[in-house]
Amino acid sequence: MSSFISESVVPLRLPYDHKPLSEQFQVKWTPTLITLDADGKEHHRTVGFLPPEELIPSLLLGRAKLDFDLDNFESSIKILEKIVSDHSKSDSAPEAIYLLGVSRYKSTHEAKPLKDAYEKLQAEYPDSEWTKRAYPYRLL
Amino acid sequence: MGNSIKWETELNAALARAKSEQKPVLMDFFNPG
């Protein structure tokens, strides 16, 4: 876990009452983990303890969302595919499938990846909120 | 999280490292108890 964090992110630890950052980022509970880009913009946040099997895919999801937000779809797709293949039982997996469909759509402008994402979510994670969010894509 | 992680303690230093190492910053607000 430690090596994964050291290799994949720049770790910054701050007390929950840090001034002014706690207020600036509206931190209300600990632990709060926030993924920032190099300009300090937030892309992903989790609140509450995560066991290692959830923390690693969550950190990967944060990196993928950062790349997605910056239109780096090739990179976001690679990371999301890794979450789906290596961390399929994690809580991050359904969101990764959803975002993978959107990333592929954004990079190809073809609707099929959106429908594929819905069908995978419906088959493997029928109770996920991300399956509900992908519901309209069944018609594509 | 593990104590072997070398944590930054200043945002600006972390952002500078993020730029040079092309990595995200993971900002962890914790309760030192």
Backbone of each chain as nested JSON, in Angstrom:
{
  "chains": [
    {"id": "A", "residues": [
      {"number": 1, "name": "MET", "atoms": {"N": [0.826, -1.213, 0.0], "CA": [0.0, 0.0, 0.0], "C": [0.861, 1.264, 0.0]}},
      {"number": 2, "name": "SER", "atoms": {"N": [1.871, 1.288, 0.887], "CA": [2.724, 2.469, 0.985], "C": [3.446, 2.731, -0.33]}},
      {"number": 3, "name": "SER", "atoms": {"N": [3.96, 1.668, -0.945], "CA": [4.693, 1.852, -2.195], "C": [3.747, 2.298, -3.308]}},
      {"number": 4, "name": "PHE", "atoms": {"N": [2.532, 1.77, -3.309], "CA": [1.561, 2.193, -4.325], "C": [1.302, 3.689, -4.213]}},
      {"number": 5, "name": "ILE", "atoms": {"N": [1.111, 4.166, -3.005], "CA": [0.842, 5.593, -2.801], "C": [2.057, 6.423, -3.193]}},
      {"number": 6, "name": "SER", "atoms": {"N": [3.229, 6.013, -2.752], "CA": [4.433, 6.789, -3.039], "C": [4.718, 6.862, -4.535]}},
      {"number": 7, "name": "GLU", "atoms": {"N": [4.387, 5.793, -5.252], "CA": [4.687, 5.755, -6.685], "C": [3.623, 6.45, -7.533]}},
      {"number": 8, "name": "SER", "atoms": {"N": [2.392, 6.502, -7.045], "CA": [1.313, 6.955, -7.925], "C": [0.811, 8.37, -7.635]}},
      {"number": 9, "name": "VAL", "atoms": {"N": [1.077, 8.884, -6.43], "CA": [0.595, 10.224, -6.084], "C": [1.659, 10.96, -5.269]}},
      {"number": 10, "name": "VAL", "atoms": {"N": [1.465, 12.268, -5.131], "CA": [2.238, 13.044, -4.169], "C": [1.379, 13.144, -2.913]}},
      {"number": 11, "name": "PRO", "atoms": {"N": [1.771, 12.459, -1.839], "CA": [0.922, 12.449, -0.643], "C": [1.111, 13.703, 0.208]}},
      {"number": 12, "name": "LEU", "atoms": {"N": [-0.002, 14.291, 0.588], "CA": [-0.005, 15.504, 1.406], "C": [-0.928, 15.256, 2.586]}},
      {"number": 13, "name": "ARG", "atoms": {"N": [-0.402, 15.379, 3.808], "CA": [-1.235, 15.103, 4.992], "C": [-1.395, 16.385, 5.804]}},
      {"number": 14, "name": "LEU", "atoms": {"N": [-2.649, 16.69, 6.111], "CA": [-2.961, 17.918, 6.842], "C": [-3.933, 17.61, 7.974]}},
      {"number": 15, "name": "PRO", "atoms": {"N": [-3.807, 18.271, 9.113], "CA": [-4.793, 18.09, 10.181], "C": [-6.151, 18.614, 9.737]}},
      {"number": 16, "name": "TYR", "atoms": {"N": [-7.2, 18.005, 10.293], "CA": [-8.568, 18.314, 9.844], "C": [-8.951, 19.778, 10.054]}},
      {"number": 17, "name": "ASP", "atoms": {"N": [-8.246, 20.449, 10.988], "CA": [-8.582, 21.847, 11.282], "C": [-7.558, 22.814, 10.686]}},
      {"number": 18, "name": "HIS", "atoms": {"N": [-6.835, 22.354, 9.68], "CA": [-5.823, 23.204, 9.048], "C": [-6.454, 24.48, 8.506]}},
      {"number": 19, "name": "LYS", "atoms": {"N": [-5.815, 25.591, 8.818], "CA": [-6.281, 26.876, 8.277], "C": [-5.285, 27.36, 7.231]}},
      {"number": 20, "name": "PRO", "atoms": {"N": [-5.752, 27.735, 6.044], "CA": [-7.148, 27.901, 5.651], "C": [-7.699, 26.717, 4.839]}},
      {"number": 21, "name": "LEU", "atoms": {"N": [-6.91, 25.647, 4.664], "CA": [-7.295, 24.638, 3.666], "C": [-8.523, 23.82, 4.071]}},
      {"number": 22, "name": "SER", "atoms": {"N": [-8.682, 23.562, 5.375], "CA": [-9.853, 22.79, 5.803], "C": [-11.145, 23.502, 5.406]}},
      {"number": 23, "name": "GLU", "atoms": {"N": [-11.167, 24.807, 5.625], "CA": [-12.36, 25.58, 5.259], "C": [-12.475, 25.716, 3.742]}},
      {"number": 24, "name": "GLN", "atoms": {"N": [-11.343, 25.957, 3.104], "CA": [-11.345, 26.134, 1.642], "C": [-11.899, 24.896, 0.936]}},
      {"number": 25, "name": "PHE", "atoms": {"N": [-11.557, 23.713, 1.454], "CA": [-12.027, 22.47, 0.833], "C": [-13.255, 21.9, 1.543]}},
      {"number": 26, "name": "GLN", "atoms": {"N": [-13.813, 22.656, 2.476], "CA": [-15.058, 22.298, 3.16], "C": [-14.988, 20.895, 3.767]}},
      {"number": 27, "name": "VAL", "atoms": {"N": [-13.927, 20.658, 4.512], "CA": [-13.743, 19.362, 5.168], "C": [-14.569, 19.324, 6.447]}},
      {"number": 28, "name": "LYS", "atoms": {"N": [-15.435, 18.311, 6.554], "CA": [-16.352, 18.199, 7.7], "C": [-16.126, 16.94, 8.513]}},
      {"number": 29, "name": "TRP", "atoms": {"N": [-15.358, 15.986, 8.003], "CA": [-15.179, 14.719, 8.692], "C": [-13.858, 14.112, 8.262]}},
      {"number": 30, "name": "THR", "atoms": {"N": [-13.337, 13.192, 9.065], "CA": [-12.076, 12.549, 8.699], "C": [-12.248, 11.026, 8.684]}},
      {"number": 31, "name": "PRO", "atoms": {"N": [-11.397, 10.325, 7.927], "CA": [-10.469, 10.916, 6.967], "C": [-11.193, 11.399, 5.712]}},
      {"number": 32, "name": "THR", "atoms": {"N": [-10.738, 12.526, 5.185], "CA": [-11.191, 13.003, 3.885], "C": [-9.993, 12.971, 2.945]}},
      {"number": 33, "name": "LEU", "atoms": {"N": [-10.123, 12.237, 1.85], "CA": [-9.049, 12.119, 0.858], "C": [-9.502, 12.816, -0.417]}},
      {"number": 34, "name": "ILE", "atoms": {"N": [-8.676, 13.75, -0.888], "CA": [-9.028, 14.536, -2.065], "C": [-7.898, 14.425, -3.086]}},
      {"number": 35, "name": "THR", "atoms": {"N": [-8.279, 14.119, -4.323], "CA": [-7.308, 14.072, -5.413], "C": [-7.294, 15.421, -6.119]}},
      {"number": 36, "name": "LEU", "atoms": {"N": [-6.104, 16.022, -6.182], "CA": [-5.936, 17.325, -6.819], "C": [-5.029, 17.184, -8.029]}},
      {"number": 37, "name": "ASP", "atoms": {"N": [-5.239, 18.049, -9.03], "CA": [-4.246, 18.127, -10.097], "C": [-3.139, 19.094, -9.673]}},
      {"number": 38, "name": "ALA", "atoms": {"N": [-2.16, 19.274, -10.55], "CA": [-0.992, 20.081, -10.179], "C": [-1.321, 21.558, -10.031]}},
      {"number": 39, "name": "ASP", "atoms": {"N": [-2.526, 21.957, -10.462], "CA": [-2.965, 23.341, -10.258], "C": [-3.81, 23.489, -8.991]}},
      {"number": 40, "name": "GLY", "atoms": {"N": [-3.99, 22.407, -8.272], "CA": [-4.733, 22.455, -7.024], "C": [-6.23, 22.277, -7.184]}},
      {"number": 41, "name": "LYS", "atoms": {"N": [-6.679, 21.859, -8.365], "CA": [-8.106, 21.666, -8.594], "C": [-8.532, 20.259, -8.172]}},
      {"number": 42, "name": "GLU", "atoms": {"N": [-9.663, 20.19, -7.465], "CA": [-10.17, 18.905, -6.975], "C": [-10.85, 18.099, -8.077]}},
      {"number": 43, "name": "HIS", "atoms": {"N": [-10.586, 16.764, -8.074], "CA": [-11.219, 15.881, -9.063], "C": [-11.929, 14.686, -8.443]}},
      {"number": 44, "name": "HIS", "atoms": {"N": [-11.591, 14.355, -7.186], "CA": [-12.182, 13.158, -6.569], "C": [-12.049, 13.299, -5.068]}},
      {"number": 45, "name": "ARG", "atoms": {"N": [-13.07, 12.767, -4.348], "CA": [-13.05, 12.885, -2.89], "C": [-13.717, 11.661, -2.272]}},
      {"number": 46, "name": "THR", "atoms": {"N": [-13.126, 11.18, -1.19], "CA": [-13.779, 10.157, -0.387], "C": [-13.754, 10.62, 1.071]}},
      {"number": 47, "name": "VAL", "atoms": {"N": [-14.798, 10.258, 1.797], "CA": [-14.912, 10.577, 3.219], "C": [-15.144, 9.272, 3.974]}},
      {"number": 48, "name": "GLY", "atoms": {"N": [-14.335, 9.059, 5.015], "CA": [-14.473, 7.838, 5.804], "C": [-13.388, 6.836, 5.463]}},
      {"number": 49, "name": "PHE", "atoms": {"N": [-13.207, 5.896, 6.377], "CA": [-12.157, 4.877, 6.22], "C": [-12.423, 3.981, 5.018]}},
      {"number": 50, "name": "LEU", "atoms": {"N": [-11.348, 3.662, 4.295], "CA": [-11.415, 2.687, 3.205], "C": [-10.361, 1.614, 3.457]}},
      {"number": 51, "name": "PRO", "atoms": {"N": [-10.748, 0.329, 3.436], "CA": [-9.749, -0.729, 3.554], "C": [-8.883, -0.76, 2.294]}},
      {"number": 52, "name": "PRO", "atoms": {"N": [-7.711, -1.395, 2.373], "CA": [-6.787, -1.389, 1.226], "C": [-7.424, -1.836, -0.083]}},
      {"number": 53, "name": "GLU", "atoms": {"N": [-8.306, -2.846, -0.01], "CA": [-8.898, -3.352, -1.259], "C": [-9.852, -2.346, -1.897]}},
      {"number": 54, "name": "GLU", "atoms": {"N": [-10.261, -1.335, -1.135], "CA": [-11.083, -0.257, -1.689], "C": [-10.25, 0.996, -1.958]}},
      {"number": 55, "name": "LEU", "atoms": {"N": [-9.226, 1.202, -1.137], "CA": [-8.435, 2.431, -1.27], "C": [-7.687, 2.478, -2.594]}},
      {"number": 56, "name": "ILE", "atoms": {"N": [-7.065, 1.372, -2.977], "CA": [-6.276, 1.384, -4.217], "C": [-7.163, 1.687, -5.432]}},
      {"number": 57, "name": "PRO", "atoms": {"N": [-8.277, 0.977, -5.639], "CA": [-9.114, 1.345, -6.788], "C": [-9.693, 2.755, -6.678]}},
      {"number": 58, "name": "SER", "atoms": {"N": [-9.938, 3.227, -5.458], "CA": [-10.44, 4.591, -5.306], "C": [-9.38, 5.607, -5.743]}},
      {"number": 59, "name": "LEU", "atoms": {"N": [-8.128, 5.348, -5.388], "CA": [-7.051, 6.252, -5.818], "C": [-6.885, 6.203, -7.332]}},
      {"number": 60, "name": "LEU", "atoms": {"N": [-7.005, 5.009, -7.897], "CA": [-6.937, 4.887, -9.358], "C": [-8.089, 5.652, -10.01]}},
      {"number": 61, "name": "LEU", "atoms": {"N": [-9.274, 5.54, -9.407], "CA": [-10.434, 6.253, -9.948], "C": [-10.205, 7.765, -9.896]}},
      {"number": 62, "name": "GLY", "atoms": {"N": [-9.587, 8.225, -8.822], "CA": [-9.268, 9.649, -8.727], "C": [-8.356, 10.095, -9.854]}},
      {"number": 63, "name": "ARG", "atoms": {"N": [-7.341, 9.28, -10.15], "CA": [-6.423, 9.622, -11.239], "C": [-7.164, 9.599, -12.585]}},
      {"number": 64, "name": "ALA", "atoms": {"N": [-8.018, 8.594, -12.76], "CA": [-8.772, 8.499, -14.015], "C": [-9.71, 9.7, -14.186]}},
      {"number": 65, "name": "LYS", "atoms": {"N": [-10.343, 10.128, -13.106], "CA": [-11.259, 11.268, -13.192], "C": [-10.5, 12.555, -13.477]}},
      {"number": 66, "name": "LEU", "atoms": {"N": [-9.308, 12.669, -12.909], "CA": [-8.454, 13.827, -13.223], "C": [-8.156, 13.849, -14.724]}},
      {"number": 67, "name": "ASP", "atoms": {"N": [-7.719, 12.713, -15.26], "CA": [-7.398, 12.657, -16.692], "C": [-8.651, 12.913, -17.534]}},
      {"number": 68, "name": "PHE", "atoms": {"N": [-9.774, 12.357, -17.115], "CA": [-11.027, 12.575, -17.843], "C": [-11.383, 14.065, -17.864]}},
      {"number": 69, "name": "ASP", "atoms": {"N": [-11.285, 14.702, -16.715], "CA": [-11.642, 16.126, -16.628], "C": [-10.733, 16.996, -17.495]}},
      {"number": 70, "name": "LEU", "atoms": {"N": [-9.496, 16.531, -17.701], "CA": [-8.535, 17.29, -18.508], "C": [-8.526, 16.81, -19.965]}},
      {"number": 71, "name": "ASP", "atoms": {"N": [-9.536, 16.015, -20.335], "CA": [-9.682, 15.501, -21.707], "C": [-8.546, 14.57, -22.138]}},
      {"number": 72, "name": "ASN", "atoms": {"N": [-7.861, 13.966, -21.169], "CA": [-6.821, 12.979, -21.484], "C": [-7.469, 11.587, -21.49]}},
      {"number": 73, "name": "PHE", "atoms": {"N": [-8.277, 11.344, -22.513], "CA": [-9.105, 10.136, -22.506], "C": [-8.286, 8.855, -22.672]}},
      {"number": 74, "name": "GLU", "atoms": {"N": [-7.194, 8.94, -23.418], "CA": [-6.373, 7.738, -23.598], "C": [-5.87, 7.245, -22.234]}},
      {"number": 75, "name": "SER", "atoms": {"N": [-5.43, 8.181, -21.412], "CA": [-4.93, 7.813, -20.088], "C": [-6.063, 7.359, -19.175]}},
      {"number": 76, "name": "SER", "atoms": {"N": [-7.177, 8.072, -19.202], "CA": [-8.287, 7.682, -18.321], "C": [-8.788, 6.285, -18.689]}},
      {"number": 77, "name": "ILE", "atoms": {"N": [-8.847, 5.974, -19.968], "CA": [-9.317, 4.656, -20.402], "C": [-8.401, 3.547, -19.862]}},
      {"number": 78, "name": "LYS", "atoms": {"N": [-7.086, 3.763, -19.938], "CA": [-6.141, 2.738, -19.446], "C": [-6.341, 2.476, -17.956]}},
      {"number": 79, "name": "ILE", "atoms": {"N": [-6.488, 3.548, -17.194], "CA": [-6.63, 3.396, -15.738], "C": [-7.971, 2.745, -15.398]}},
      {"number": 80, "name": "LEU", "atoms": {"N": [-9.027, 3.17, -16.086], "CA": [-10.354, 2.605, -15.815], "C": [-10.413, 1.121, -16.186]}},
      {"number": 81, "name": "GLU", "atoms": {"N": [-9.752, 0.763, -17.276], "CA": [-9.694, -0.661, -17.651], "C": [-9.001, -1.472, -16.554]}},
      {"number": 82, "name": "LYS", "atoms": {"N": [-7.995, -0.878, -15.938], "CA": [-7.274, -1.574, -14.855], "C": [-8.188, -1.772, -13.64]}},
      {"number": 83, "name": "ILE", "atoms": {"N": [-8.978, -0.765, -13.313], "CA": [-9.912, -0.91, -12.199], "C": [-10.901, -2.036, -12.493]}},
      {"number": 84, "name": "VAL", "atoms": {"N": [-11.441, -2.026, -13.711], "CA": [-12.458, -3.018, -14.078], "C": [-11.873, -4.428, -14.066]}},
      {"number": 85, "name": "SER", "atoms": {"N": [-10.622, -4.568, -14.53], "CA": [-10.037, -5.915, -14.616], "C": [-9.449, -6.392, -13.292]}},
      {"number": 86, "name": "ASP", "atoms": {"N": [-8.795, -5.483, -12.557], "CA": [-8.057, -5.915, -11.361], "C": [-8.814, -5.702, -10.054]}},
      {"number": 87, "name": "HIS", "atoms": {"N": [-9.847, -4.881, -10.089], "CA": [-10.56, -4.541, -8.846], "C": [-12.071, -4.632, -9.057]}},
      {"number": 88, "name": "SER", "atoms": {"N": [-12.487, -5.695, -9.713], "CA": [-13.895, -5.806, -10.125], "C": [-14.856, -5.926, -8.939]}},
      {"number": 89, "name": "LYS", "atoms": {"N": [-14.338, -6.35, -7.791], "CA": [-15.212, -6.508, -6.625], "C": [-15.26, -5.25, -5.761]}},
      {"number": 90, "name": "SER", "atoms": {"N": [-14.513, -4.241, -6.151], "CA": [-14.47, -3.021, -5.339], "C": [-15.68, -2.135, -5.625]}},
      {"number": 91, "name": "ASP", "atoms": {"N": [-15.948, -1.239, -4.692], "CA": [-17.054, -0.298, -4.874], "C": [-16.78, 0.69, -6.002]}},
      {"number": 92, "name": "SER", "atoms": {"N": [-15.516, 0.822, -6.405], "CA": [-15.163, 1.76, -7.479], "C": [-15.458, 1.184, -8.862]}},
      {"number": 93, "name": "ALA", "atoms": {"N": [-15.638, -0.132, -8.944], "CA": [-15.755, -0.775, -10.256], "C": [-16.957, -0.281, -11.073]}},
      {"number": 94, "name": "PRO", "atoms": {"N": [-18.163, -0.207, -10.486], "CA": [-19.294, 0.262, -11.313], "C": [-19.095, 1.675, -11.86]}},
      {"number": 95, "name": "GLU", "atoms": {"N": [-18.57, 2.571, -11.029], "CA": [-18.318, 3.931, -11.525], "C": [-17.257, 3.902, -12.628]}},
      {"number": 96, "name": "ALA", "atoms": {"N": [-16.271, 3.024, -12.46], "CA": [-15.217, 2.907, -13.478], "C": [-15.808, 2.437, -14.809]}},
      {"number": 97, "name": "ILE", "atoms": {"N": [-16.738, 1.491, -14.766], "CA": [-17.365, 1.01, -16.005], "C": [-18.143, 2.146, -16.666]}},
      {"number": 98, "name": "TYR", "atoms": {"N": [-18.884, 2.868, -15.856], "CA": [-19.654, 3.998, -16.392], "C": [-18.724, 5.014, -17.066]}},
      {"number": 99, "name": "LEU", "atoms": {"N": [-17.682, 5.412, -16.318], "CA": [-16.776, 6.435, -16.837], "C": [-15.962, 5.917, -18.022]}},
      {"number": 100, "name": "LEU", "atoms": {"N": [-15.711, 4.609, -18.043], "CA": [-15.014, 4.016, -19.183], "C": [-15.877, 4.148, -20.441]}},
      {"number": 101, "name": "GLY", "atoms": {"N": [-17.153, 3.88, -20.301], "CA": [-18.047, 4.054, -21.444], "C": [-18.056, 5.494, -21.937]}},
      {"number": 102, "name": "VAL", "atoms": {"N": [-18.11, 6.418, -21.002], "CA": [-18.145, 7.834, -21.383], "C": [-16.807, 8.253, -22.011]}},
      {"number": 103, "name": "SER", "atoms": {"N": [-15.705, 7.786, -21.431], "CA": [-14.381, 8.127, -21.967], "C": [-14.218, 7.601, -23.389]}},
      {"number": 104, "name": "ARG", "atoms": {"N": [-14.676, 6.374, -23.607], "CA": [-14.578, 5.802, -24.956], "C": [-15.48, 6.567, -25.926]}},
      {"number": 105, "name": "TYR", "atoms": {"N": [-16.66, 6.948, -25.457], "CA": [-17.543, 7.759, -26.298], "C": [-16.88, 9.092, -26.643]}},
      {"number": 106, "name": "LYS", "atoms": {"N": [-16.281, 9.723, -25.646], "CA": [-15.644, 11.021, -25.868], "C": [-14.481, 10.915, -26.853]}},
      {"number": 107, "name": "SER", "atoms": {"N": [-13.779, 9.794, -26.818], "CA": [-12.601, 9.668, -27.685], "C": [-12.944, 9.159, -29.075]}},
      {"number": 108, "name": "THR", "atoms": {"N": [-14.111, 8.511, -29.242], "CA": [-14.46, 7.954, -30.556], "C": [-15.689, 8.628, -31.181]}},
      {"number": 109, "name": "HIS", "atoms": {"N": [-16.503, 9.278, -30.347], "CA": [-17.784, 9.869, -30.773], "C": [-18.749, 8.824, -31.308]}},
      {"number": 110, "name": "GLU", "atoms": {"N": [-18.551, 7.585, -30.845], "CA": [-19.49, 6.514, -31.18], "C": [-20.276, 6.15, -29.92]}},
      {"number": 111, "name": "ALA", "atoms": {"N": [-21.561, 5.863, -30.109], "CA": [-22.441, 5.633, -28.958], "C": [-22.32, 4.23, -28.376]}},
      {"number": 112, "name": "LYS", "atoms": {"N": [-21.754, 3.302, -29.143], "CA": [-21.731, 1.899, -28.689], "C": [-21.092, 1.72, -27.307]}},
      {"number": 113, "name": "PRO", "atoms": {"N": [-19.966, 2.384, -27.016], "CA": [-19.38, 2.186, -25.675], "C": [-20.332, 2.545, -24.533]}},
      {"number": 114, "name": "LEU", "atoms": {"N": [-21.222, 3.485, -24.758], "CA": [-22.194, 3.839, -23.707], "C": [-23.175, 2.692, -23.486]}},
      {"number": 115, "name": "LYS", "atoms": {"N": [-23.66, 2.117, -24.58], "CA": [-24.58, 0.983, -24.457], "C": [-23.872, -0.226, -23.855]}},
      {"number": 116, "name": "ASP", "atoms": {"N": [-22.615, -0.435, -24.267], "CA": [-21.825, -1.539, -23.693], "C": [-21.681, -1.372, -22.187]}},
      {"number": 117, "name": "ALA", "atoms": {"N": [-21.449, -0.131, -21.769], "CA": [-21.287, 0.132, -20.336], "C": [-22.571, -0.203, -19.594]}},
      {"number": 118, "name": "TYR", "atoms": {"N": [-23.707, 0.216, -20.135], "CA": [-24.984, -0.099, -19.48], "C": [-25.181, -1.605, -19.384]}},
      {"number": 119, "name": "GLU", "atoms": {"N": [-24.921, -2.305, -20.47], "CA": [-25.17, -3.749, -20.472], "C": [-24.267, -4.484, -19.481]}},
      {"number": 120, "name": "LYS", "atoms": {"N": [-23.014, -4.029, -19.369], "CA": [-22.102, -4.644, -18.39], "C": [-22.554, -4.332, -16.962]}},
      {"number": 121, "name": "LEU", "atoms": {"N": [-22.956, -3.098, -16.746], "CA": [-23.437, -2.718, -15.418], "C": [-24.697, -3.499, -15.055]}},
      {"number": 122, "name": "GLN", "atoms": {"N": [-25.617, -3.606, -15.999], "CA": [-26.868, -4.319, -15.728], "C": [-26.604, -5.796, -15.437]}},
      {"number": 123, "name": "ALA", "atoms": {"N": [-25.634, -6.373, -16.141], "CA": [-25.341, -7.794, -15.965], "C": [-24.583, -8.068, -14.673]}},
      {"number": 124, "name": "GLU", "atoms": {"N": [-23.652, -7.181, -14.313], "CA": [-22.74, -7.486, -13.208], "C": [-23.01, -6.689, -11.932]}},
      {"number": 125, "name": "TYR", "atoms": {"N": [-23.63, -5.528, -12.071], "CA": [-23.891, -4.674, -10.897], "C": [-25.318, -4.095, -10.991]}},
      {"number": 126, "name": "PRO", "atoms": {"N": [-26.327, -4.972, -11.035], "CA": [-27.689, -4.499, -11.306], "C": [-28.228, -3.529, -10.254]}},
      {"number": 127, "name": "ASP", "atoms": {"N": [-27.676, -3.578, -9.032], "CA": [-28.186, -2.707, -7.967], "C": [-27.378, -1.432, -7.782]}},
      {"number": 128, "name": "SER", "atoms": {"N": [-26.385, -1.223, -8.629], "CA": [-25.526, -0.051, -8.467], "C": [-26.239, 1.228, -8.921]}},
      {"number": 129, "name": "GLU", "atoms": {"N": [-25.926, 2.326, -8.246], "CA": [-26.459, 3.617, -8.697], "C": [-25.957, 3.947, -10.098]}},
      {"number": 130, "name": "TRP", "atoms": {"N": [-24.771, 3.42, -10.477], "CA": [-24.212, 3.711, -11.794], "C": [-24.975, 2.986, -12.895]}},
      {"number": 131, "name": "THR", "atoms": {"N": [-25.597, 1.851, -12.546], "CA": [-26.457, 1.168, -13.508], "C": [-27.69, 2.033, -13.778]}},
      {"number": 132, "name": "LYS", "atoms": {"N": [-28.204, 2.657, -12.721], "CA": [-29.355, 3.558, -12.904], "C": [-28.967, 4.759, -13.76]}},
      {"number": 133, "name": "ARG", "atoms": {"N": [-27.791, 5.288, -13.518], "CA": [-27.361, 6.469, -14.284], "C": [-27.149, 6.136, -15.762]}},
      {"number": 134, "name": "ALA", "atoms": {"N": [-26.769, 4.877, -16.027], "CA": [-26.525, 4.466, -17.414], "C": [-27.798, 3.996, -18.11]}},
      {"number": 135, "name": "TYR", "atoms": {"N": [-28.888, 3.941, -17.384], "CA": [-30.136, 3.367, -17.909], "C": [-30.555, 3.932, -19.279]}},
      {"number": 136, "name": "PRO", "atoms": {"N": [-30.466, 5.24, -19.502], "CA": [-30.868, 5.771, -20.814], "C": [-30.048, 5.214, -21.979]}},
      {"number": 137, "name": "TYR", "atoms": {"N": [-28.837, 4.756, -21.692], "CA": [-27.954, 4.304, -22.78], "C": [-28.405, 2.973, -23.378]}},
      {"number": 138, "name": "ARG", "atoms": {"N": [-29.356, 2.279, -22.711], "CA": [-29.836, 0.995, -23.243], "C": [-30.513, 1.189, -24.59]}},
      {"number": 139, "name": "LEU", "atoms": {"N": [-30.986, 2.408, -24.857], "CA": [-31.735, 2.693, -26.08], "C": [-30.837, 3.071, -27.253]}},
      {"number": 140, "name": "LEU", "atoms": {"N": [-29.553, 3.219, -27.018], "CA": [-28.646, 3.676, -28.088], "C": [-28.376, 2.566, -29.092]}}
    ]},
    {"id": "B", "residues": [
      {"number": 1, "name": "MET", "atoms": {"N": [-3.167, 5.295, 7.089], "CA": [-2.276, 4.761, 6.069], "C": [-0.867, 4.615, 6.611]}},
      {"number": 2, "name": "GLY", "atoms": {"N": [-0.036, 3.854, 5.944], "CA": [1.262, 3.461, 6.462], "C": [2.179, 4.617, 6.807]}},
      {"number": 3, "name": "ASN", "atoms": {"N": [2.987, 4.393, 7.844], "CA": [3.886, 5.439, 8.287], "C": [5.119, 5.564, 7.395]}},
      {"number": 4, "name": "SER", "atoms": {"N": [5.345, 4.595, 6.509], "CA": [6.526, 4.664, 5.66], "C": [6.332, 5.623, 4.496]}},
      {"number": 5, "name": "ILE", "atoms": {"N": [5.148, 6.153, 4.342], "CA": [4.888, 7.131, 3.295], "C": [5.528, 8.457, 3.689]}},
      {"number": 6, "name": "LYS", "atoms": {"N": [6.202, 9.077, 2.727], "CA": [6.826, 10.377, 2.985], "C": [5.813, 11.471, 2.649]}},
      {"number": 7, "name": "TRP", "atoms": {"N": [5.128, 11.942, 3.675], "CA": [4.055, 12.911, 3.472], "C": [4.603, 14.317, 3.332]}},
      {"number": 8, "name": "GLU", "atoms": {"N": [4.079, 15.053, 2.359], "CA": [4.288, 16.494, 2.336], "C": [3.352, 17.106, 3.373]}},
      {"number": 9, "name": "THR", "atoms": {"N": [3.717, 18.285, 3.863], "CA": [2.871, 18.954, 4.853], "C": [2.475, 20.364, 4.424]}},
      {"number": 10, "name": "GLU", "atoms": {"N": [2.923, 20.759, 3.221], "CA": [2.568, 22.075, 2.693], "C": [1.998, 21.903, 1.293]}},
      {"number": 11, "name": "LEU", "atoms": {"N": [0.857, 22.538, 1.034], "CA": [0.203, 22.374, -0.269], "C": [1.092, 22.834, -1.414]}},
      {"number": 12, "name": "ASN", "atoms": {"N": [1.724, 23.988, -1.264], "CA": [2.525, 24.502, -2.375], "C": [3.68, 23.571, -2.728]}},
      {"number": 13, "name": "ALA", "atoms": {"N": [4.293, 22.986, -1.715], "CA": [5.382, 22.033, -1.973], "C": [4.837, 20.795, -2.687]}},
      {"number": 14, "name": "ALA", "atoms": {"N": [3.66, 20.334, -2.288], "CA": [3.058, 19.16, -2.927], "C": [2.702, 19.463, -4.39]}},
      {"number": 15, "name": "LEU", "atoms": {"N": [2.161, 20.659, -4.638], "CA": [1.797, 21.024, -6.014], "C": [3.035, 21.151, -6.893]}},
      {"number": 16, "name": "ALA", "atoms": {"N": [4.106, 21.676, -6.336], "CA": [5.349, 21.794, -7.108], "C": [5.869, 20.404, -7.474]}},
      {"number": 17, "name": "ARG", "atoms": {"N": [5.805, 19.482, -6.516], "CA": [6.214, 18.102, -6.806], "C": [5.29, 17.472, -7.84]}},
      {"number": 18, "name": "ALA", "atoms": {"N": [4.002, 17.754, -7.731], "CA": [3.034, 17.186, -8.68], "C": [3.345, 17.637, -10.1]}},
      {"number": 19, "name": "LYS", "atoms": {"N": [3.726, 18.897, -10.226], "CA": [4.08, 19.409, -11.562], "C": [5.323, 18.718, -12.093]}},
      {"number": 20, "name": "SER", "atoms": {"N": [6.346, 18.626, -11.268], "CA": [7.617, 18.076, -11.756], "C": [7.532, 16.561, -11.963]}},
      {"number": 21, "name": "GLU", "atoms": {"N": [6.751, 15.867, -11.133], "CA": [6.656, 14.403, -11.242], "C": [5.459, 13.95, -12.066]}},
      {"number": 22, "name": "GLN", "atoms": {"N": [4.645, 14.914, -12.507], "CA": [3.445, 14.622, -13.314], "C": [2.551, 13.583, -12.62]}},
      {"number": 23, "name": "LYS", "atoms": {"N": [2.261, 13.869, -11.354], "CA": [1.378, 13.004, -10.56], "C": [0.292, 13.863, -9.937]}},
      {"number": 24, "name": "PRO", "atoms": {"N": [-0.822, 13.231, -9.55], "CA": [-1.805, 13.963, -8.757], "C": [-1.303, 14.151, -7.324]}},
      {"number": 25, "name": "VAL", "atoms": {"N": [-1.916, 15.086, -6.63], "CA": [-1.709, 15.215, -5.19], "C": [-2.848, 14.477, -4.486]}},
      {"number": 26, "name": "LEU", "atoms": {"N": [-2.487, 13.635, -3.516], "CA": [-3.49, 13.021, -2.649], "C": [-3.452, 13.771, -1.321]}},
      {"number": 27, "name": "MET", "atoms": {"N": [-4.488, 14.564, -1.08], "CA": [-4.551, 15.384, 0.127], "C": [-5.374, 14.643, 1.178]}},
      {"number": 28, "name": "ASP", "atoms": {"N": [-4.75, 14.338, 2.296], "CA": [-5.382, 13.549, 3.359], "C": [-5.593, 14.441, 4.585]}},
      {"number": 29, "name": "PHE", "atoms": {"N": [-6.854, 14.783, 4.841], "CA": [-7.185, 15.507, 6.073], "C": [-7.444, 14.457, 7.145]}},
      {"number": 30, "name": "PHE", "atoms": {"N": [-6.678, 14.536, 8.229], "CA": [-6.799, 13.503, 9.26], "C": [-6.97, 14.147, 10.632]}},
      {"number": 31, "name": "ASN", "atoms": {"N": [-7.389, 13.315, 11.555], "CA": [-7.546, 13.763, 12.944], "C": [-6.381, 13.209, 13.744]}},
      {"number": 32, "name": "PRO", "atoms": {"N": [-5.444, 14.071, 14.149], "CA": [-4.268, 13.562, 14.867], "C": [-4.603, 13.048, 16.262]}},
      {"number": 33, "name": "GLY", "atoms": {"N": [-5.873, 13.21, 16.675], "CA": [-6.276, 12.68, 17.969], "C": [-5.852, 13.573, 19.102]}}
    ]}
  ]
}
